[in-house]
Amino acid sequence: MLKKLSASALTLTLLASGMSAVSAAPTTTNEDMTRGEFVKALIDTLGVEVGTGQTVKFQDVPDSLKPYIEKAVELKLIKGKTPTKFAPNEKLTRTHAFLIAARGLQDEETYSEKVLDQFKDANKIGQGNRQEMAKAVATGLLTGFDDGTIRPNDFVTKAQMQKILQRFLEEYSPVKANTTVSLRILGTTDIHTNIINYDYYKDTKTNSLGLAKTALLIEKAREENPNTVLFDNGDAIQGTPLGSYIQSVTKLKDGEVHPSIAAMIALDYDVATFGNHEFNYGLEFLDEVTDDAPFPYVNANVRNAATKELMYKPYVMIEKDVVDSNGEKTKINIGVTGIVPPQILKWDKANLEGKVTVDDSVEAVKTVVPQMKEAGADVVVVLSHSGMGDATHENGEEDVSYLLSTIEDVDAIITGHAHGVFPGKVDSSITNVDIEKGTMNGKPIVMAGKFGSHLGVIDLELEKKDDAWDVTTGTGAVREIAKDNDSVSTEVVESVKEAHEGTIKYVRQAVGTTTANIHSYFSQVQDDPSIQIVTDAQSIYVKEKLKGTAYENLPVLSAGAPFKAGTRSDPEYYTFVPKGELAIKNVADLYLYDNTLAMLKVTGADVKEWLEMSAGQFNQIDVAKADEQQLINEEYRSYNYDVIDGVTYEIDVTKPAKYDESGNVVNEQASRIVNLQYNGKPIDAAQEFIVATNNYRANGTFPGVRNATAVEIYPDENRQAIIDYILAEKTIDPTADGNWKFAPIPDSVNVVFESSKKAVDVLDENSAIKYIGDGTDGFGKYGLKTK
């Protein structure tokens, strides 16, 4: 228990702390106090032992002040302006001084705010501060001036500070501050083999991505707080030509370390989980990748289909050595689990069918959390390879991270999959979200973008109670990589140097030439060459495969989608292949994913529903409105906007969409697809067709697709089919056949959409598309006329 100090002892203490009554020179007693000076004087006056200051999370506090701020936080005397800002040099108001003092009076009594009515200017006290100010008045800490005012917004002078501290010590009877630990959890997600800051599609260095740049953020975060662990949230081994090169060209061998694992070893990761793309290459390849990782992989919802047992470790316990607030070494037990979307069963059906089952993500976490607590976890972390979702739980749903924040004993969540950033904008339908603190339902949660663009940083405060550690508070934040310089981690670069250089040689291999530029700037609003090349190559491949089969004489259609179309709010995410030589890197730019070819047998009616689903990409346009109307539905993924070549059709966006972005019927009688024809005649709903597509679509539940009566998944990649097509043609003329268009909209209707600002360079004066100016988030705004 701390002893109370007399007024004389107080003066001596202040003198010793450099605050001399408050200062040795009487002329300084009317100087205003800063927040930092007040806290230091308060802690010095109390005579408590300070620690190292390393747990301080405020980024604007100098090292010399950190031990005092740390102790004041432990004693629950102060709060920050924000979770990362204390403002130590800001002048201290009387309100803030008495709030600090009132918090130190450790009682649970509620004081009547009526005691404030005795002051003429009590109305100047902020509503959120009135209870603690009432406490200060009722306990004698705060007295007014002779003129009957309280002057809550006046600054505190050093002379006034002496009186405040003297009255405070007369009332203060503190309990000993508990030992605390500040634990920092760092998280990466959706790296997708973007390890070095290099764009393999453009064959050039870039500073907008790369784990080698994220590594510098990791290094700095560790310097700020050595009590740090580092986790990866999945989708690490697939996504760029580097991933394809390792899997299909060099063919990773037993004992060889995958570049993604090598980079994670260089950064000393503690735990990782699987994303959905970890399963793209099959279970055998995944095992070969992970068996060289010195850190564990966890997953709590993938089961062996035969044995019904979990395929992977459902959780691990990390016994982390940390330094507490007293500068002593101690240990914290961190339990870590992870989940993957159950939709991997359809996305990678060819690899997983009959081999695994996947539990509901929420139920899996609810099951494993008590097991971690029973095993002694002081902290429970969930690596959720899942989008945020909403507050309604549906069994087997894809995006559940928000729901995971409602589970008891979950302390922190690292999420991803959606390639978004949190703290940041979220769906307005979910509640209990604090953007400033980075929490949902009071739990810190981070989503660190994509391709290494951000680092997730979760700071937890733990307090020791008896022999156990309790998480008392937590905040989440994201830090963005430096895009204005070339700085990278040399350790990470060196760890993948051989694979990186091999990939560059691979993607530079020529396959043919193109007579014109190929781009995807307008692939969502008009028939586009970047899709036409893909659908032509797929059609040729499937027709060859059908020779000699029962389907040989059925007409072959081909479905393709714009993969790079500013996806997920990235104004740089478009395909651009300049005219001239075509190399493998250009083909990879046209077709991003490591999909394999597939065919479906469907009817004319199915083709119509397939296209109705795709037409949901567009918002409904009201011909009676004069204001701008956005054409593109931002909730709709561009890779789900399938164009089907081999038929002709129009899309009437003045009508409502039949399906939403998830394929649910929202307008049963709606029909946006008009003038659907095959061979110049209205399509026969009963006629059978073969549609060339990819394994992702063939294994999905798209309207139209779900009714297919025959499905064949081929072993060859769509990308390889495109390469073979270009090799055979030698020179391609990239033009679209114009098989689809919008049904006419009156010229008086102001239809707009967004695309790259660079798209203005490819427009000609006769185009139906006109550049308007700046759009949102770095995009350009364009107008569209359909006549």
C-alpha positions in Angstrom: 0.0 0.0 0.0 1.3 3.4 -0.9 1.8 6.0 1.9 0.2 9.4 1.7 2.5 12.4 1.4 2.3 15.6 3.4 2.3 18.9 1.6 6.0 19.4 2.5 6.9 15.9 1.3 5.0 16.6 -1.9 7.0 19.8 -2.5 10.3 17.8 -1.9 9.1 15.1 -4.3 8.3 17.6 -6.9 11.7 19.3 -6.5 13.3 15.9 -6.9 11.4 15.3 -10.1 12.4 18.6 -11.6 9.0 20.3 -11.0 10.2 22.5 -8.2 7.2 23.8 -6.3 6.6 23.3 -9.3 9.8 25.0 -10.5 12.8 26.5 -8.8 12.1 29.8 -10.4 8.9 31.4 -9.0 8.2 33.1 -12.4 7.5 29.7 -14.0 4.7 28.7 -11.6 2.2 30.2 -14.0 3.4 28.3 -17.0 0.9 25.9 -18.4 1.4 22.2 -17.9 1.4 19.6 -20.7 -0.3 16.2 -20.4 3.1 14.5 -20.4 4.5 16.7 -17.6 1.4 16.1 -15.4 1.6 12.4 -15.7 5.3 12.3 -14.9 4.8 14.5 -11.9 1.9 12.4 -10.7 3.8 9.1 -10.9 7.0 10.6 -9.3 4.8 12.0 -6.5 3.3 8.6 -5.9 6.7 7.1 -5.5 5.8 4.0 -7.4 8.4 1.9 -9.2 8.2 2.3 -13.0 9.0 -0.3 -15.6 10.7 -0.3 -19.0 7.9 1.5 -20.8 7.9 -1.1 -23.6 4.2 -1.9 -23.3 3.2 1.7 -24.3 1.2 1.6 -27.5 1.0 5.3 -28.0 3.2 6.2 -31.0 3.7 9.8 -30.0 5.3 9.3 -26.6 9.1 9.8 -26.3 11.1 7.0 -24.8 12.0 9.1 -21.7 8.3 9.4 -20.8 7.1 5.9 -21.7 7.8 4.3 -18.2 5.6 7.0 -16.6 2.8 6.6 -19.1 3.0 2.8 -18.8 2.6 3.0 -15.0 -0.3 5.5 -15.2 -2.1 3.2 -17.6 -1.5 0.2 -15.2 -3.0 2.3 -12.3 -5.9 3.2 -14.6 -5.2 6.9 -14.2 -5.1 7.8 -17.9 -6.4 7.0 -21.3 -5.2 8.1 -24.7 -6.7 10.5 -27.2 -6.9 7.4 -29.4 -5.5 3.9 -29.1 -2.3 5.1 -30.6 -2.1 8.8 -29.6 -1.6 10.3 -26.2 -0.6 13.9 -27.2 2.0 14.4 -24.4 2.9 17.9 -25.5 -0.7 19.1 -25.6 -1.6 21.6 -22.8 -3.5 20.1 -19.9 -7.0 21.4 -19.2 -8.6 21.4 -15.8 -11.1 18.9 -17.0 -8.4 16.4 -18.0 -6.4 17.0 -14.8 -9.3 16.2 -12.6 -10.4 13.3 -14.7 -7.0 11.7 -14.1 -7.2 12.4 -10.4 -10.8 11.1 -10.1 -9.9 7.9 -11.9 -7.3 7.3 -9.2 -9.9 7.2 -6.4 -10.6 3.6 -6.7 -14.2 3.2 -5.5 -17.3 2.0 -7.3 -19.6 4.7 -6.0 -21.8 6.6 -8.4 -21.9 10.4 -7.7 -24.8 12.7 -8.4 -24.0 15.1 -11.2 -26.2 17.7 -9.4 -23.1 18.7 -7.4 -21.9 20.4 -10.6 -24.9 22.7 -10.6 -23.2 25.0 -8.0 -20.9 26.2 -10.8 -22.0 28.9 -13.2 -20.2 27.3 -16.1 -20.9 23.6 -15.4 -22.6 23.4 -18.8 -19.1 23.6 -20.4 -18.3 20.2 -19.1 -18.6 17.5 -21.8 -21.4 15.0 -21.2 -19.0 12.1 -21.2 -16.9 13.7 -18.5 -19.6 14.8 -16.1 -19.7 11.7 -13.9 -16.0 11.7 -13.1 -16.0 15.5 -12.6 -18.9 15.1 -10.2 -16.7 12.5 -8.4 -13.9 15.0 -8.2 -16.1 17.7 -6.7 -17.8 15.3 -4.2 -14.5 14.0 -2.9 -13.0 17.4 -2.5 -10.5 17.1 -5.3 -12.1 19.9 -7.3 -13.1 23.2 -5.9 -14.2 26.2 -7.9 -13.0 29.8 -8.1 -14.3 32.7 -6.0 -16.5 33.9 -8.8 -18.5 30.6 -8.7 -17.0 29.2 -11.9 -15.2 25.9 -12.5 -13.4 26.9 -15.7 -13.2 23.3 -17.1 -11.4 24.3 -20.3 -8.7 26.5 -18.7 -5.2 25.2 -18.9 -3.5 24.0 -15.7 -0.5 25.9 -14.5 2.4 24.4 -12.6 1.3 26.1 -9.4 -2.2 24.8 -9.8 -0.8 21.3 -10.4 0.7 21.3 -6.9 -2.6 21.9 -5.3 -4.3 19.2 -7.4 -1.7 16.6 -6.5 -1.8 17.6 -2.8 -5.6 17.1 -2.6 -5.3 13.9 -4.7 -2.8 12.3 -2.3 -4.9 13.1 0.7 -7.6 10.9 -0.8 -5.7 8.4 -2.8 -5.5 4.9 -1.3 -4.5 2.7 -4.2 -4.1 -1.0 -4.5 -0.9 -2.3 -6.0 -0.9 -2.3 -9.8 -1.1 -5.7 -11.2 1.6 -6.9 -13.5 0.7 -6.5 -17.1 2.1 -7.6 -20.5 1.6 -6.0 -23.9 1.4 -8.8 -26.5 1.6 -7.9 -30.2 0.1 -10.2 -32.8 1.2 -9.6 -36.4 -0.7 -11.1 -39.4 -0.3 -11.4 -43.1 -2.9 -12.8 -45.5 -3.5 -13.5 -49.2 0.1 -13.1 -50.3 -0.6 -15.3 -53.3 3.2 -15.8 -54.0 3.7 -12.1 -54.3 7.0 -12.4 -52.4 9.3 -10.0 -54.2 8.0 -6.6 -55.2 7.8 -7.7 -58.8 4.9 -7.8 -61.3 5.5 -10.9 -63.4 2.7 -9.9 -65.8 4.2 -6.5 -66.6 7.7 -8.0 -66.1 8.8 -5.0 -64.0 9.5 -4.0 -60.4 6.6 -2.6 -58.4 6.3 -1.0 -55.0 2.6 -1.7 -54.6 3.0 -5.3 -53.4 5.4 -8.0 -52.1 6.1 -9.7 -48.8 9.7 -8.4 -49.1 8.2 -5.0 -48.4 5.8 -6.2 -45.8 8.8 -7.6 -44.0 10.0 -4.1 -43.2 6.7 -3.4 -41.4 7.2 -6.6 -39.5 10.7 -5.6 -38.5 9.6 -2.2 -37.2 6.6 -3.7 -35.3 8.9 -6.1 -33.6 11.3 -3.3 -32.6 8.4 -1.4 -31.0 7.4 -4.4 -29.0 9.6 -7.5 -28.7 6.6 -9.4 -27.2 5.5 -10.3 -30.7 4.2 -13.3 -32.6 3.7 -13.6 -36.4 1.0 -15.6 -38.2 -0.1 -16.1 -41.8 -3.7 -16.5 -42.8 -3.4 -18.5 -46.0 -3.5 -18.2 -49.8 0.3 -18.1 -49.9 1.3 -20.8 -52.5 -0.7 -19.8 -55.6 -1.6 -16.6 -57.5 1.3 -15.5 -59.7 3.5 -17.1 -62.4 5.9 -17.9 -59.6 3.4 -20.3 -58.0 2.7 -21.9 -61.4 6.4 -22.2 -62.2 7.1 -24.0 -59.0 4.1 -26.3 -59.3 4.0 -27.1 -63.0 7.4 -26.3 -64.5 10.1 -27.1 -62.0 7.7 -29.4 -60.2 8.5 -29.1 -56.5 10.4 -32.2 -55.3 10.7 -33.9 -52.0 13.0 -32.0 -49.8 12.8 -28.8 -51.8 11.5 -25.8 -49.9 8.7 -23.9 -51.6 9.5 -20.2 -52.0 6.6 -19.2 -49.9 7.8 -21.3 -47.1 11.4 -20.1 -47.6 10.3 -16.5 -47.2 8.2 -17.3 -44.1 11.2 -19.1 -42.6 13.3 -16.0 -43.3 10.7 -13.9 -41.4 10.4 -16.4 -38.5 6.7 -17.0 -38.7 5.2 -18.8 -35.7 2.0 -20.3 -37.1 0.1 -20.5 -40.4 -3.3 -21.7 -41.7 -4.6 -22.7 -45.1 -6.5 -20.5 -47.5 -8.8 -22.0 -50.2 -6.1 -21.6 -52.8 -3.8 -23.9 -50.9 -6.0 -26.7 -52.2 -5.7 -25.7 -55.9 -2.9 -28.1 -56.6 -4.2 -31.1 -54.7 -3.6 -32.6 -51.3 -0.3 -34.3 -52.2 1.3 -31.1 -53.4 0.0 -29.3 -50.3 1.6 -31.9 -48.1 4.9 -31.5 -50.0 4.8 -27.8 -49.5 4.1 -27.8 -45.8 6.3 -30.7 -44.7 9.3 -28.4 -45.0 7.8 -25.7 -42.8 9.5 -25.5 -39.3 6.3 -23.7 -38.0 3.0 -25.5 -37.6 -0.1 -25.2 -39.9 -3.5 -25.3 -38.1 -7.0 -26.0 -39.4 -10.0 -27.0 -37.4 -12.6 -27.8 -40.1 -11.2 -30.0 -42.8 -11.7 -33.8 -42.2 -10.6 -37.0 -43.8 -13.7 -38.2 -45.7 -13.0 -41.8 -44.9 -12.0 -41.7 -41.2 -14.0 -38.5 -40.3 -10.9 -37.4 -38.3 -9.5 -33.9 -38.7 -6.9 -33.8 -41.4 -4.6 -31.2 -39.7 -3.8 -30.0 -36.2 -6.9 -28.2 -35.0 -4.8 -25.9 -32.9 -1.4 -25.3 -31.4 -0.2 -23.8 -28.2 2.7 -21.4 -28.3 4.6 -20.8 -25.0 5.8 -17.3 -25.7 8.6 -15.7 -23.6 7.7 -12.1 -22.9 8.9 -9.2 -20.7 6.2 -7.9 -18.3 5.6 -4.3 -17.1 8.1 -4.8 -14.3 10.9 -5.8 -16.7 10.7 -9.4 -15.7 10.7 -12.4 -18.0 7.6 -14.5 -18.0 5.6 -16.8 -20.3 2.2 -16.4 -22.1 0.4 -19.4 -23.5 -1.2 -18.5 -26.9 -3.7 -20.9 -28.5 -4.0 -20.6 -32.3 -6.6 -22.2 -34.6 -7.7 -21.7 -38.2 -10.5 -22.3 -40.6 -11.1 -22.4 -44.4 -14.3 -21.8 -46.3 -16.3 -25.1 -46.8 -16.7 -23.9 -50.5 -13.3 -25.5 -51.2 -15.3 -28.7 -51.8 -16.9 -27.1 -55.0 -14.0 -24.8 -55.9 -11.5 -27.7 -56.0 -14.0 -30.6 -56.4 -11.6 -32.5 -58.7 -8.9 -32.5 -56.0 -11.0 -33.0 -53.0 -14.1 -35.0 -53.8 -14.2 -38.2 -51.8 -11.1 -37.2 -49.9 -12.2 -34.6 -47.5 -15.2 -33.0 -45.9 -15.4 -29.5 -44.4 -17.2 -28.6 -41.2 -19.1 -25.3 -40.7 -16.5 -22.7 -39.8 -18.3 -21.2 -36.8 -19.2 -24.5 -35.2 -15.6 -25.7 -35.7 -14.2 -22.7 -33.8 -16.9 -23.0 -31.1 -15.7 -26.6 -30.6 -12.0 -26.0 -30.5 -11.9 -22.8 -28.3 -12.8 -24.6 -25.1 -10.2 -27.2 -25.9 -7.5 -24.5 -26.1 -8.7 -22.9 -22.8 -8.6 -26.3 -21.2 -5.1 -26.8 -22.5 -4.1 -23.6 -20.7 -4.4 -20.9 -23.3 -4.1 -17.4 -21.9 -4.9 -15.9 -25.3 -7.0 -17.4 -28.1 -6.3 -16.4 -31.7 -8.4 -17.4 -34.7 -6.8 -17.4 -38.2 -10.0 -17.0 -40.3 -9.5 -17.4 -44.0 -12.9 -16.0 -44.5 -14.5 -12.7 -45.3 -16.4 -10.6 -42.7 -19.9 -11.8 -43.5 -22.8 -10.6 -41.4 -24.6 -11.3 -38.1 -26.8 -14.1 -39.5 -25.3 -17.6 -39.3 -26.1 -20.1 -42.1 -24.6 -23.5 -41.9 -21.6 -23.9 -44.2 -21.4 -20.2 -45.3 -18.3 -18.8 -46.7 -17.7 -15.5 -44.8 -17.9 -15.7 -41.0 -15.3 -13.6 -39.4 -17.8 -11.2 -37.9 -19.6 -14.2 -36.3 -16.3 -15.5 -34.9 -16.0 -12.3 -33.0 -19.1 -13.2 -31.0 -17.7 -16.4 -29.7 -16.8 -16.5 -26.0 -13.0 -16.6 -25.2 -11.9 -15.6 -28.7 -9.4 -12.8 -28.0 -8.2 -11.9 -31.5 -9.0 -12.6 -35.2 -6.8 -12.4 -38.3 -9.0 -12.6 -41.3 -8.7 -12.3 -45.1 -9.9 -14.1 -48.2 -11.9 -11.0 -49.4 -8.7 -9.0 -50.1 -10.1 -6.1 -48.1 -8.7 -3.9 -45.4 -9.9 -3.7 -41.8 -9.9 -1.4 -39.8 -11.7 0.2 -42.8 -15.1 0.4 -44.4 -17.5 -2.4 -43.6 -21.1 -3.4 -44.4 -23.5 -1.1 -42.6 -25.6 -4.0 -41.6 -23.2 -5.3 -39.0 -23.1 -3.7 -35.6 -20.8 -3.2 -32.6 -17.9 -2.3 -35.0 -15.3 0.2 -33.8 -13.2 1.4 -36.7 -10.9 3.5 -34.5 -10.0 0.6 -32.2 -10.2 -2.0 -34.9 -12.7 -4.2 -33.1 -15.9 -6.1 -33.7 -18.0 -6.9 -30.7 -15.0 -5.7 -28.6 -12.6 -8.2 -30.2 -9.6 -6.9 -32.2 -9.8 -8.1 -35.8 -7.6 -7.2 -38.8 -7.7 -7.9 -42.6 -4.4 -7.0 -44.2 -5.4 -6.5 -47.9 -3.8 -8.7 -50.5 -0.4 -9.5 -52.1 1.5 -8.1 -49.0 0.0 -4.6 -49.3 -0.6 -4.3 -45.6 0.4 -5.8 -42.2 -2.2 -6.5 -39.6 -1.2 -5.4 -36.1 -3.2 -6.5 -33.0 -2.1 -5.2 -29.6 -3.5 -7.0 -26.5 -3.1 -5.9 -22.9 -2.9 -8.8 -20.4 -3.1 -8.5 -16.7 -2.0 -11.1 -14.2 -4.6 -12.2 -11.7 -3.4 -14.8 -9.3 -1.5 -17.2 -11.5 -3.5 -16.6 -14.7 -3.3 -14.0 -17.4 -6.5 -12.2 -18.6 -6.8 -10.2 -21.7 -8.2 -6.8 -20.6 -8.1 -4.7 -23.8 -7.2 -5.1 -27.4 -6.9 -3.0 -30.5 -6.5 -3.8 -34.2 -4.7 -1.8 -36.9 -3.3 -2.2 -40.4 -0.1 -0.7 -41.7 0.5 -0.1 -45.4 3.7 -0.8 -47.2 5.8 2.1 -48.5 4.8 2.6 -52.1 7.1 5.6 -52.7 10.5 3.7 -52.4 12.2 0.5 -53.4 13.1 -0.6 -49.8 12.8 -4.3 -49.3 14.0 -7.0 -46.9 17.2 -8.4 -48.4 16.7 -11.6 -46.4 13.4 -12.3 -48.0 14.7 -11.5 -51.5 17.7 -13.8 -51.0 15.5 -16.6 -49.7 13.6 -16.8 -53.1 16.2 -15.5 -55.5 16.6 -18.7 -57.5 12.9 -19.3 -57.9 12.3 -15.6 -58.8 14.9 -15.5 -61.5 13.7 -18.8 -62.9 10.1 -17.4 -63.1 11.3 -14.4 -65.0 13.0 -16.5 -67.6 9.9 -18.7 -67.8 7.5 -15.8 -68.3 9.6 -14.1 -71.0 9.4 -17.1 -73.3 7.7 -15.9 -76.6 4.6 -17.7 -77.9 3.5 -15.5 -80.8 2.6 -11.9 -81.7 -0.4 -9.6 -81.5 -1.3 -7.0 -84.1 -2.9 -4.7 -81.5 -2.9 -3.9 -77.8 -5.0 -6.2 -75.6 -6.6 -4.7 -72.5 -9.4 -5.3 -70.1 -10.3 -1.7 -69.3 -13.9 -2.0 -70.7 -14.3 -5.8 -70.4 -17.4 -5.4 -68.2 -19.3 -3.0 -70.5 -18.6 -4.3 -74.0 -17.6 -7.4 -75.8 -13.8 -7.5 -75.2 -10.8 -9.1 -77.0 -9.2 -10.1 -73.7 -12.1 -12.5 -73.1 -12.5 -13.4 -76.8 -9.0 -14.9 -76.9 -9.7 -17.0 -73.9 -13.1 -18.3 -75.2 -11.7 -19.0 -78.7 -8.8 -21.1 -77.2 -11.2 -23.0 -74.9 -13.5 -23.8 -77.8 -10.8 -25.2 -79.9 -9.5 -27.3 -77.1 -12.9 -28.8 -76.1 -13.9 -29.5 -79.7 -10.7 -31.6 -80.1 -11.5 -33.5 -76.9 -15.0 -34.2 -78.0 -13.9 -36.0 -81.2 -15.0 -39.6 -81.2 -17.3 -39.1 -78.2 -21.1 -39.1 -78.0 -21.0 -35.3 -77.8 -18.9 -34.8 -81.0 -21.8 -33.3 -83.0 -23.2 -31.0 -80.3 -22.6 -27.3 -80.8 -19.8 -25.9 -78.6 -20.1 -22.6 -76.8 -17.4 -21.1 -74.6 -17.6 -19.0 -71.4 -15.1 -16.5 -70.2 -14.9 -13.7 -67.7 -12.9 -10.5 -67.0 -10.5 -11.5 -64.3 -8.6 -8.2 -64.0 -11.2 -5.5 -64.0 -10.3 -3.3 -61.1 -11.2 -6.1 -58.9 -11.8 -5.2 -55.2 -11.2 -1.5 -55.5 -7.7 -1.7 -57.2 -7.5 0.9 -60.0 -4.2 -0.7 -61.3 -5.7 -4.2 -61.5 -6.3 -4.5 -65.3 -4.8 -6.5 -68.1 -2.7 -4.6 -70.6 -0.7 -6.4 -73.3 1.1 -4.1 -75.8 1.0 -5.1 -79.5 4.0 -7.0 -80.7 5.6 -10.1 -79.2 3.4 -12.2 -76.9 5.1 -14.0 -74.1 3.9 -16.4 -71.4 3.7 -13.5 -69.0 1.1 -11.9 -71.3 -0.9 -15.1 -71.3 -0.7 -15.2 -67.5 -2.0 -11.7 -67.5 -5.0 -12.7 -69.6 -5.7 -15.8 -67.5 -4.7 -15.3 -63.9 -5.8 -18.6 -62.3 -4.4 -22.1 -62.4 -7.7 -23.5 -63.5 -8.1 -26.5 -65.7 -10.4 -26.8 -68.7 -13.9 -28.3 -68.3 -17.0 -28.9 -70.4 -20.6 -29.0 -69.4 -23.6 -30.3 -71.3 -26.5 -27.9 -70.8 -29.7 -26.9 -72.6 -30.7 -23.6 -74.3 -32.7 -22.8 -71.2 -29.6 -23.4 -69.0 -27.6 -21.0 -71.2 -30.3 -18.3 -70.6 -30.1 -18.8 -66.8 -26.3 -18.8 -66.9 -26.4 -15.4 -68.7 -29.2 -14.1 -66.3 -26.8 -14.8 -63.4 -24.0 -12.9 -65.2 -26.3 -10.0 -65.9 -26.6 -9.4 -62.2 -23.3 -7.6 -62.4 -25.2 -4.5 -63.5 -27.3 -2.1 -61.4 -30.8 -1.5 -62.6 -31.0 1.8 -64.7 -34.0 4.0 -64.3 -34.8 5.7 -67.6 -36.8 8.4 -65.8 -33.9 9.7 -63.8 -31.6 12.5 -65.0 -28.9 12.0 -62.4 -25.8 9.9 -62.9 -26.5 6.2 -62.4 -23.7 3.7 -61.8 -23.8 0.7 -64.1 -21.5 -1.7 -62.3 -22.7 -3.4 -59.1 -19.6 -3.2 -56.8 -20.8 -6.3 -54.8 -20.4 -8.5 -57.9 -17.1 -10.1 -58.5 -15.9 -9.5 -62.1 -14.8 -13.2 -62.4 -18.5 -14.1 -62.1 -19.5 -12.1 -65.1 -19.4 -14.8 -67.8 -19.6 -13.9 -71.4 -20.8 -16.9 -73.5 -19.5 -16.9 -77.0 -21.2 -18.9 -79.7 -24.6 -17.3 -79.1 -25.7 -13.6 -79.5 -27.7 -11.7 -77.0 -28.5 -8.3 -75.5 -28.7 -7.3 -71.8 -31.5 -5.0 -70.8 -30.3 -3.2 -67.6 -33.5 -1.2 -67.3 -35.0 -4.4 -66.0 -34.3 -5.8 -62.5 -31.8 -8.6 -62.1 -33.1 -12.1 -61.6 -30.3 -13.3 -59.4 -28.1 -11.6 -56.7 -24.4 -11.9 -56.5 -24.7 -15.3 -54.6 -27.0 -16.8 -57.2 -30.2 -16.5 -55.2 -33.4 -15.6 -57.0 -34.4 -12.1 -56.1 -36.9 -11.4 -59.0 -38.5 -14.6 -60.2 -40.1 -13.2 -63.4 -37.2 -10.9 -64.3 -35.5 -11.4 -67.7 -32.6 -9.2 -68.6 -31.3 -11.4 -71.4 -33.2 -10.5 -74.6 -32.8 -11.5 -78.3 -30.8 -14.6 -77.3 -30.0 -16.4 -80.5 -28.1 -19.3 -81.9 -27.1 -19.4 -85.5 -29.2 -16.3 -86.1 -32.5 -17.8 -84.7 -34.1 -17.6 -81.2 -32.4 -20.2 -79.1 -34.3 -23.5 -78.6 -34.8 -24.0 -74.8 -34.5 -27.7 -75.2 -31.5 -27.9 -77.5 -28.4 -29.3 -76.0 -25.1 -27.5 -76.0 -21.6 -28.1 -74.8 -20.1 -25.1 -72.9 -16.3 -24.9 -72.6 -15.3 -23.4 -69.3 -13.0 -24.1 -66.3 -13.1 -26.4 -63.3 -14.0 -23.6 -60.9 -17.2 -22.8 -62.8 -18.0 -26.5 -63.7 -17.8 -27.4 -60.0 -19.9 -24.5 -58.8 -23.6 -23.8 -58.4 -24.1 -21.0 -60.9 -27.6 -20.9 -62.3 -27.6 -22.9 -65.5 -24.4 -24.7 -64.5 -26.2 -26.5 -61.7 -28.5 -28.2 -64.2 -25.7 -29.6 -66.3 -26.3 -33.3 -67.3 -22.7 -34.0 -68.0 -19.5 -32.6 -66.6 -15.9 -33.4 -67.7 -12.9 -31.9 -66.0 -9.7 -32.0 -68.1 -6.2 -32.1 -66.7 -4.8 -29.3 -68.9 -4.8 -25.7 -67.7 -6.8 -23.0 -69.4 -3.6 -21.0 -69.6 -1.9 -23.8 -71.5 -4.7 -24.0 -74.0 -4.3 -20.2 -74.7 -0.6 -20.7 -75.2 -1.2 -23.6 -77.6 -3.8 -21.5 -79.4 -1.4 -18.6 -79.9 1.5 -21.0 -80.9 -0.7 -22.5 -83.6 -1.9 -19.1 -84.8 1.5 -17.5 -84.6 0.0 -14.0 -85.0 -3.4 -13.1 -83.5 -5.7 -10.2 -84.4 -7.3 -9.3 -81.0 -10.8 -8.3 -81.9 -14.1 -9.2 -80.3 -16.9 -10.7 -82.4 -19.5 -8.4 -80.8 -21.8 -11.3 -79.9 -23.4 -9.3 -77.0 -24.4 -5.7 -76.3 -26.7 -3.7 -74.1 -30.3 -3.2 -75.2 -30.7 0.4 -76.1 -31.0 3.0 -73.4 -32.2 6.6 -74.2 -29.4 9.0 -74.7 -30.9 11.2 -72.1 -30.1 8.7 -69.4 -26.7 9.4 -67.7 -25.1 6.0 -67.3 -21.6 5.9 -65.8 -19.0 3.4 -64.7 -15.5 3.4 -63.4 -12.3 2.0 -64.9 -8.6 2.8 -64.9 -7.6 6.3 -65.7 -5.2 4.8 -68.2 -8.2 3.6 -70.2 -8.6 7.1 -71.7 -5.5 6.4 -73.8 -7.2 3.6 -75.7 -10.4 5.5 -76.6 -11.1 6.9 -80.0 -13.4 9.8 -80.9 -16.1 7.4 -82.3 -16.3 5.3 -79.1 -19.6 5.0 -77.3 -17.5 5.4 -74.1 -16.4 8.9 -73.0 -14.0 9.9 -70.2 -15.7 12.2 -67.7 -13.0 12.7 -65.0 -11.9 11.4 -61.6 -13.9 8.6 -60.1 -13.5 7.2 -56.6 -10.4 5.7 -54.9 -8.1 6.4 -57.9 -10.4 5.2 -60.7 -11.6 7.3 -63.6 -15.2 7.9 -64.4 -16.6 7.1 -67.8 -20.0 7.6 -69.5 -21.6 5.0 -71.8 -24.1 5.4 -74.6 -25.8 2.2 -75.9 -27.0 3.6 -79.2 
